[in-house]
Amino acid sequence: MNRSKWPAFLTTLTAASALALTGCASDDGADAGATAGPSAASGSAYDLASVCPSTIVVQTDWNPESEHGGTYKLVGPSPKIDADKKRVTGALVAKDGTDTGVDIEIRAGGPAIGFQNVAAQMYADTSITLGYGGSDDAIALSKSQPTLGVFAGLEKSPQIIMWAPDAHPDWQGIADIGKTDTKVLYFQGAAYMDYLTGKGILKKGQVDGSYDGAPANFVASAGKVAQQGFATAEPYIYEHEIKAWGKAVKYQLIADTGYDFYQQMLAIRTGEKEKLAPCLKKLVPIMQQAEVDFMNDPAATNKLILELVEKYNNGWTYSQGVADNAVKQMKALGIVGNGKDATIGNFDDSRLAALIDITRPIFAAQNKEMKSDIKAADLATNEFIDPSIGLK
C-alpha cells in the first residue's frame, strides 16, 4: 500500500496540520536542484546521450517527498517546473553535478494521475521510462501489466501500524494489538493486512478498512484505536504538527512482521528491457550514487522538493520539519540502506520469492490474474546494479 491511495489525506491533513512551507527556492526555480558541473566526456560512464532517451521520464507514486530524494537529486540546476501538469524537468546530472547530456522529467503521482496505479499509468503512457511501484503490486499485475524493478529506491518499507503508548502502555508490537479487540484503521485493499490477519497476527474482526488518511478518528479516540501510517511521516506529524494530538506515538514496521516488500522500486515495462539495457547499464549506477549523495547531504534536494510542493498547490502539505525528519528516520530505520551486502539499490531474490509465496493465495482470493509461473526474476533484476556503490 502506498500514498497513491490517500485522496482524503490531501484535504484533511491540510486542515488538521496547518503546515507552513519553508525554505523554498525562488519562483523560477533557478537556485533549485543540483549545482552546475562539467559535461560528461563522450563515451564516459556519465555520458548518457548516446544510449538513453533524450529525456528520462520518471513517474513517481505520490507528491514530491523525501522518500523520492534520490530521484530528485538527479535534477540539475535551473529546472523547469510545470505546476499545471505537476512535473519538473531539468538536466540529468550525475555525481558532482556532471551533466549527462540528457534531461530528466519527474512526474508527481497520486492526485496528479487520478490516484491510478503507476504500472497502469506506465502502460497507458509509454513516454514514461521508469515508474515507482511496490513488489507486491508487481506480483498482482504480473500478467496484465508486467514491470521489472531495476533499482530498489527503498530497502525497507516505511509502512507501520501505530498506537498511543499512554493508552496502550504494554504494547511492544503489532502482535500485542492482535491479543486484544482494539480496532485497527487501515486503507481497504492493502495486501499486507490480508497477510496480518491470515497469519493470525491481527484478528479479521478488529481491522477496519474505512481509514481515509485523516487524523480525526485517532485523535477523537484518545489513541484507543490503532492506525496505519508511515514511519517517515505520521509519528513526526502527530507529535509536532497536529495540535489536537501533540505527543509521541509508538509503532512497528509492517516489514518486521514478515511482509517485507520493496515499497518503492523503480521499474521499467518488462518488455522493454532489451531496448533500454544500454541506457540502464549507465543510468542505474548514477541513480545509486544519487541516493547515496542525497542521504549524505539532503538539504538542496529537500529545498527543491518543498518548492515543488508549494508550486503544485494541490492540497498536499509538506514542511521542512517533515522532510528533515523523513531523512533522519530513513537512516535510523534502514528504510534507505544497503542490502545484505555493501550495495545500495539491489534486490534479494529470496526475499522476492518469499513475497510471492505470501501473496499468491491473497491475490488468488482477490481474483487477480498473476503470471502462473511467476518467480523472483520476473519482478526485479540486479543486472544493472554497480555492487561497489553503497552507503558507508
Secondary structure as UniProt FT lines:
FT   HELIX           3..5
FT   TURN            7..8
FT   HELIX           9..17
FT   TURN            27..28
FT   TURN            30..31
FT   TURN            42..43
FT   TURN            45..46
FT   TURN            49..51
FT   STRAND          55..59
FT   HELIX           66..68
FT   HELIX           69..72
FT   TURN            73..74
FT   STRAND          80..82
FT   TURN            83..86
FT   STRAND          87..93
FT   HELIX           95..97
FT   STRAND          99..107
FT   HELIX           110..113
FT   TURN            114..115
FT   HELIX           118..124
FT   TURN            126..127
FT   STRAND          130..133
FT   HELIX           135..140
FT   TURN            141..144
FT   STRAND          147..152
FT   STRAND          159..163
FT   TURN            165..167
FT   TURN            169..170
FT   HELIX           174..178
FT   STRAND          184..185
FT   TURN            188..189
FT   HELIX           191..198
FT   TURN            199..200
FT   HELIX           204..206
FT   STRAND          207..208
FT   HELIX           216..220
FT   TURN            221..223
FT   STRAND          226..230
FT   TURN            231..233
FT   HELIX           234..240
FT   TURN            243..245
FT   STRAND          250..253
FT   HELIX           254..257
FT   TURN            263..264
FT   STRAND          265..269
FT   HELIX           270..272
FT   HELIX           273..296
FT   HELIX           299..312
FT   HELIX           320..332
FT   TURN            333..334
FT   HELIX           349..365
FT   TURN            366..367
FT   TURN            372..373
FT   HELIX           376..379
FT   TURN            383..384
FT   TURN            387..388
//
